[in-house]
């Protein structure tokens, strides 16, 4: 999940930087970073979700534009993975609606934290930073809700089946020994 997220984020970042109009803040939100962090947290637990989100950011930033923001953004995206683990603990079998609402709330929280950090780091009034970030925030919320409701739900089911079949294999092998 980390490799897929990092490759997609780097590709979209390069595409955005090559675009004739400034699209970086919008296109970078179209990747699967948050969705994969959430899915990993949902299926494997909060710690795995945090690591997935954080490592996607760190890996992709090292290949693109690393900076002092990298650890902060990595931690913030990791929180989405923690949210995935928390949702799984709170609602064992959530509906797509519950996942969508959870994803929207986690994305808004993530965007607010990222833009607040940006404002503090670059000494910009927080209200100005948040106003400038509205297109990026709207893109991120729409992207994450759509991706989780489509790709994310399918990925959760697939990974759960694969991990269940792997644990069945281990149980069979352990029983034969």
N, C-alpha and C positions, 0 to 999 in steps of 0.2 A: 504494500500500500504506500509506503514511503517513496519507493522508486517511481511508481506511477504518478503520484502527486507531484513529486519534484520535477520529473520530466515535463509534465503538462504545464506546470507553473513556469518553468524556464522557457518553454516554447511560446507560451502566450506572452510572457514578458518580453521576449525578443521581438515578437510580432508587434507588440504595443510600442516598443522603442523605435521600430522601423516605420511606424505609421506616420503619415504626413501631418496629422493632428494629434494633440496630446491625449492619448487613450490609456496610458499606463494604469492609472488609478481605477479605470473601469474594466479593462481586459484582464488585469491580474486577478480580479474577483471571479472570473468565469471558470477558473480551474476547479479541480476536485479537492483542494486542500482541506477545506472545512468539512466537506462531506465525508472524506476518508477518515479524518480525525474522529468525527462523530460515530461512524460505522465501527471503527476500531474500538472506541470506548464502549459502544453498545454491546459488541460481541465479546470482546476480550477483557473488558474492565477499564476503569478510569485511568489507571497508570499506563496501560497500553495505548489508550486514546490520547493521553497527554503526550507520550513519546512520539506517536505517529504524527500528530499535528506539529509538534516542535521540530522534529527531524525533517519534515517536508520543508519547513521554512528555512532551517539552517542549511540543509543541503542545496536547495535551490538558490538561496542568497549567495552561497559560496561560488556558485556557477554564474551568477548574474552580478548583482550589486550589493556586496556585503557592506554593512555599516554598523554604526552604534545602535541602530534600531533593531538589528537582527535578533538579539536575545530577547528583547521585549516583545516583539511581534511573535516570535516563536512561543514564548510563554502564553501569550494571549490566545493564539490559535490552539495551543495545547489545552487550554481551558475548555474549548469546545469538545475535545475528546473526553475530558472529565465529565462534561455535561451529558455526553452519550452514555457513559457508564452510570451516571446518576439516574437518567431516565429509565434505563433497564432495571435498576433496583427499585424504582418507584412504581413502574408499570411493567409487569412481566411481559405482556404481549400488547404493546401499544398499537392503536390504529394509525393509519396514515395521517389522519387529522392531528392526533396527538404529536406525532413525529414532526409534522409541518409546523405546528405552533411552537414546539420546543426548539426547532431549528431556527425559526424566525427570532425568537427571544434570545437565543444564544448568539446569533449573528448580530443583532442590534447591540447586545452587550459588548461583543468583540469589537465592533466598529467604533463604539463610543470610547472604549479603552484605547484603541489604536490612535484615534484622532486626538484624544486628550493627551496621550504621550507625545504625539507630534507637536501639539500646541506648546507643551511645556518645554520640549527639547529645542524647538526653534523660536521660543519666546514670542508666540503668537497668542492673542486672546483666544480662549477656548471657544467662545461663541463664534468667532471668525473661522476657526479651524473646523468646527462642526458644520457651519453653513457651507464652507467650501467642499465638504465631504459628502454632501447630500446625494449627488449622482452616484458616487462610489458605494454609499450605504444602501441606496435603493437597488443598485445592481447586485450587491452581495446578498441582500435578503431574498430578492427574486430568484437569483441563481441557486442559492442554497436550498430554498424551499422546493424548487422544481427538481433539482438534482437529487435531493434526499427522497422526495416522493416517487421518483422514477428509478434512477440508478441506485440510490442508497438502499431502498427497500429490497430491491432485487439482490444487491450485494450482501446485505445482512442475511437474507435467506440462504444464499449460496455459501457464504462463509460458515454459517451455522451448520448446514448440511455437511460441508467438508470436514469441519472440526468434529462433528458427531461421528462421522464415519471413521475418522482417524482414531478417535477414542475407542470406538468399537473394535478396531483392529488391534489396538494396544491391549484391550481387555481380553480379546481372543488369544493373543500371543501369551499373555500372562497366565491365562487359564490352562494353556497346554504345557507350560513348563513344569 
